[in-house]
Amino acid sequence: MDLWNEIARELSQTFDSELNRAILEKIRFKEVQNDKIIVLIAPDPLTSGWFEANYRQLAESIAFRLTQKPYVFQVEIAPHQVVYKKVSERSSVSEAGVTQPYLNPKYTFERFVVGSNNDFAHAAAMQVAQCPGTNYNPLFIYGNVAVGKTHLIQAIAHYILKNSPEKKVRYVTSEVFANEFIESISKKNTEHFRSRYRTLDVLIIDDVQFFQGKESTLEEFFHTFNTLLHEKKQVVFACDRPPHLLKNISDRLLTRFNSGLTIKIENPDMETRMAILTRRVEEESLDISTEVIRYIAEHIDSDIRNLEGALTKLIAYADLRKKEISLDLAKEVLRDKIQMEVPKNLTVTDIQRAVARYFNINVNDLKSERRLENITYARHIAMYLAKEHTNLSLTEIGSLFGGKAHTTVMRSADKIEKMMKTRKKVRKEIEDIIALFYEEKTSKKEKETTLS
Ligand SMILES: Nc1ncnc2c1ncn2[C@@H]1O[C@H](COP(=O)(O)OP(=O)(O)OP(=O)(O)O)[C@@H](O)[C@H]1O
C-alpha cells in the first residue's frame, strides 16, 4: 500500500493535466501477490485501459527503482462493472487470475478484432490454440510496437486454459524467464526451475528481443526449448523483429526459431482501426458517433495503444466536464495527441532539417562535435525524433549524426524522453518541430505540383 502510494505520487508528478490526476485517483490499490504482482482496482475497463496504455510501464519502472524488484502491475475491474461480461469471459478471468499471474484477462480471442493486417497471424494462433503442439511449432509472431502481439499470444493461453484445463500453460516475458532463472541460480534450485519449464504443455514467451545478449539465460532457454519441441509441446513467441534480425543469439537457436511458422502482424489499416474503436465503444455501451470514431482512426495511425489511449482520454474528459462527445470535443481534447503524430516515411535528413530550422542552427552543427548548450540540446532532440520516428537502428542513426556511437544516441533520446515527461516546454518544442515536418511536406508537394 505504501509502495503504491509512493508510486502514485511520483506518477502524478509526471502529469501535466488535472484530467490525468482525476483518472489516477479512481484507481485503488488491492494487494500485492507473491511479492511479484501489484494488483490495482479500476472502476471500469476504460480507466484500466488508460492506466495500461499510458502509465503501466512507467509505474513498473518506478516500482523497480524504489524496490529493486521486477514488480508487474495488474489492473482488475471493480466487480459490479464486470457483470455485463459474457459468462465465458468471466470464467477465463477467474481461472487466469489464479493460475496465470502474467495474463491480462482482457486479451482473449473474443476481444481480438481480425483485420487484413493480422488475419494470417490470428488464424495460426487459433489453430495452435485448438491443437497445440501439432502444426505450427514453434509459432513466431513479430511486428511493430502495439500491433497486438501480446494480445494474440495471450489469447492462445486463455483459450487452452479454458478448453483444456488439464494442460500446463505458461506465459512469461523473456525478462521474467531470465529473472526466474537467475533467481534459481542464486537460490540453488535450478532443478526446480528446469522441471517447471520443461514439463509444460505450452510455453509462450513474449518480447523475445530482450533475450539478446543474455548468454547464460539463452543457453538455458535453448535446452528448455529443445526439450519441449522434442516432446511435441507447443512453443509460441512474440518479438518486435523477425528472427534473422535478432542479434547476439546463436545460429542454432535462430534455426530453431525459424523451424515452425513465422508471421508478421502488420500495422493496422484504417478499416481495422475503425473496427477496433467500434468494438471498444460497443463493449462499453458508449454513445459515440461513427464520425468521431473515424476522426480518431484517421488521425492516429501509429499504433493501437495510442488509438485506445485517445478514446480513453476523450471519454474521461467528457465524463469529468459533463459534456457530450462530439467531433468538436474530440478535436479539442485530442489536439496534443494528434499533433504528436508524425508523417509517415520520415527520414533522418527531414528531421535534421526541421530541427536545425527550428533552433536556427546549421544541419552540420547537429552532425558536429560542438558542445555549445543550444547545439547539444538540438542534437539530443533530433536524435530522439530519429529514434522514435524512423525504423533505423541506433548505430545507423549515430552514423548519420557524424559517426556518433549508438550509446550516445540512446542516452540523448532517453534524456529528452525524461524531460518530456516533466517539462511542458520540451513537449511544446517537439510539437512545434513536428508541425514543421508537415509544413515542409506540404511545401515539397506544392513545389512538385508547380514543376509538373
Ligand atoms: N486486433 C486487435 N483487436 C483488439 N485489440 C487490439 C488488437 N490489436 C491490439 N489491440 C489492443 O492494443 C493494445 C496493444 O496491444 P499489445 O500489447 O498486444 O501490442 P504488442 O504488439 O504486444 O505491443 P508491444 O510491442 O509494446 O509489446 C492492447 O490493449 C490490445 O488489446
Ligand as a Chemical Component Dictionary entry (heavy atoms), coordinates in Angstrom:
data_LIG
# 
_chem_comp.id                   LIG 
_chem_comp.type                 NON-POLYMER 
_chem_comp.pdbx_formal_charge   0 
_chem_comp.three_letter_code    LIG 
# 
loop_
_chem_comp_atom.comp_id 
_chem_comp_atom.atom_id 
_chem_comp_atom.alt_atom_id 
_chem_comp_atom.type_symbol 
_chem_comp_atom.charge 
_chem_comp_atom.model_Cartn_x 
_chem_comp_atom.model_Cartn_y 
_chem_comp_atom.model_Cartn_z 
_chem_comp_atom.pdbx_ordinal 
LIG N1  N1  N 0 -6.619 -6.768 -33.285 1  
LIG C1  C1  C 0 -6.868 -6.207 -32.102 2  
LIG N2  N2  N 0 -8.126 -6.198 -31.598 3  
LIG C2  C2  C 0 -8.394 -5.612 -30.421 4  
LIG N3  N3  N 0 -7.487 -5.000 -29.647 5  
LIG C3  C3  C 0 -6.221 -4.992 -30.097 6  
LIG C4  C4  C 0 -5.848 -5.586 -31.332 7  
LIG N4  N4  N 0 -4.540 -5.423 -31.513 8  
LIG C5  C5  C 0 -4.097 -4.756 -30.429 9  
LIG N5  N5  N 0 -5.105 -4.489 -29.586 10 
LIG C6  C6  C 0 -5.015 -3.763 -28.305 11 
LIG O1  O1  O 0 -3.949 -2.829 -28.427 12 
LIG C7  C7  C 0 -3.203 -2.750 -27.219 13 
LIG C8  C8  C 0 -1.742 -3.070 -27.513 14 
LIG O2  O2  O 0 -1.641 -4.424 -27.923 15 
LIG P1  P1  P 0 -0.455 -5.405 -27.471 16 
LIG O3  O3  O 0 0.037  -5.054 -26.115 17 
LIG O4  O4  O 0 -0.905 -6.799 -27.720 18 
LIG O5  O5  O 0 0.636  -4.987 -28.533 19 
LIG P2  P2  P 0 2.113  -5.559 -28.733 20 
LIG O6  O6  O 0 2.291  -5.699 -30.210 21 
LIG O7  O7  O 0 2.366  -6.742 -27.907 22 
LIG O8  O8  O 0 2.959  -4.327 -28.165 23 
LIG P3  P3  P 0 4.496  -4.246 -27.675 24 
LIG O9  O9  O 0 5.300  -4.176 -28.932 25 
LIG O10 O10 O 0 4.555  -2.966 -26.903 26 
LIG O11 O11 O 0 4.799  -5.445 -26.861 27 
LIG C9  C9  C 0 -3.845 -3.721 -26.266 28 
LIG O12 O12 O 0 -4.758 -3.021 -25.449 29 
LIG C10 C10 C 0 -4.607 -4.682 -27.183 30 
LIG O13 O13 O 0 -5.751 -5.235 -26.568 31 
# 
loop_
_chem_comp_bond.comp_id 
_chem_comp_bond.atom_id_1 
_chem_comp_bond.atom_id_2 
_chem_comp_bond.value_order 
_chem_comp_bond.pdbx_ordinal 
LIG N1  C1  SING 1  
LIG C1  N2  SING 2  
LIG C1  C4  DOUB 3  
LIG N2  C2  DOUB 4  
LIG C2  N3  SING 5  
LIG N3  C3  DOUB 6  
LIG C3  C4  SING 7  
LIG C3  N5  SING 8  
LIG C4  N4  SING 9  
LIG N4  C5  DOUB 10 
LIG C5  N5  SING 11 
LIG N5  C6  SING 12 
LIG C6  O1  SING 13 
LIG C6  C10 SING 14 
LIG O1  C7  SING 15 
LIG C7  C8  SING 16 
LIG C7  C9  SING 17 
LIG C8  O2  SING 18 
LIG O2  P1  SING 19 
LIG P1  O3  DOUB 20 
LIG P1  O4  SING 21 
LIG P1  O5  SING 22 
LIG O5  P2  SING 23 
LIG P2  O6  DOUB 24 
LIG P2  O7  SING 25 
LIG P2  O8  SING 26 
LIG O8  P3  SING 27 
LIG P3  O9  DOUB 28 
LIG P3  O10 SING 29 
LIG P3  O11 SING 30 
LIG C9  O12 SING 31 
LIG C9  C10 SING 32 
LIG C10 O13 SING 33 
# 
